[in-house]
Structures are given as C-alpha cells and as structure tokens.
Amino acid sequence: MAFAQAQVGQAVTATVELEATGAPNCGLRVRWGDGAVTERKINSAAEVPFKTTHTYAKPGDYTITADPGRVGGSGVSVSEV
C-alpha cells in the first residue's frame, strides 16, 4: 500500500515489485483510490517491476493498493507498491 497526494493533471507513478520467476502468468490490479483500476497480465519475469501511471481528476490524498490474482497460472505476492 502506498499513499499519493494528488494534484489535478499531474501523473502519479506506482511501481510494483513482485516475486516472479519464469512465466508467472498472473494478473495484477492497481487500485488508485478514486475508483480507477489498472489491470495487467504479467506473462514473464522480465515485466517486473511493473510501473504504471494515473492522473487524478480531483486533488486530494489517495491510497494506492496492488492486488495479485490468478490468470490461468500461479499467483504472485506483492512486496512493494
């Protein structure tokens, strides 16, 4: 979990570290705290760390979380957002 103090129009970047080896074939959801969700399928360890950006429509303090999930393969554990 991470916290972001957002300014309107300013992109916020989340970097997610995963323990992934070989072909993890897993899903990842980054929840930005304003209802927006970024979903990504991680197919190889080369895609880690995963970086994604989001721009908030309203200023404020937001909690960013990342949730691993299964997408036809083994799961992963999130160690940092």
N, C-alpha and C positions, 0 to 999 in steps of 0.2 A: 504494500500500500504506500502511496506517496500523496503529497499534497501539492496543489498548484494554486497560486494566486494569479488569477487570470485578468488580463487586460483585453478589452474588446479589440478584435482584429489581430492580436499577437498570437502566433502559433506557440503551443506548448508541446515539447517532445517528451515522450515516455520511452525509456529503454528497459526492455525486459530480458533478464538473464534466465536461461533455462538449463537444466541438466539434460542434455540430449546427445545421444550418440547414434551413429549410423543414420538410419532413416526413421526418425521418431513418428512420422505420420500422425500428428496430433493437432488439435485445434487450440487456439488462444483467443480469448476475448479481453479486450481492454475497455473498461468502463470508465468514462471520463467524468462522471459525477453530475452531469447535466442532462442525462438521458441518452446521450450518444454512446454508441458502442462500435469499436473497430474489431472485426473478426478476421483472423488469419489462419490458414492451414500451414503448419510447419512441416515440410517434407524432408528436410535434411539438416544435419548439424551445422552446415555452412550458413544457414539462415539465422543463426543465433550469434550474438544477441539480436533481438528483434527491436527495431526502432520504428516508432510511428508518431505522427503529429496530429494535433487537433486545434482548431481555432474556436474559441468561445464567443457566443453571441452577446453575453451579458458579463459585466465584470463581477468578480466575487472570489470566494475561496471554495475550491472543489477538491474532493477526494478521488484519486485515481486508483483503480484496482485492476489486477490482471487475474483471470481465471483460466487455468488449463482445462482441457477437455479431451475426450476421445473422439477421434475421427477415423474409425476403422483400424486403429493400431494402438500402440502402447501410449499411456499417458506420460506426462512430464510434471515436474514440480517447479514452481516459480520461486526463485530465490531472491529476486530484487525487481522493483519497479522504479 
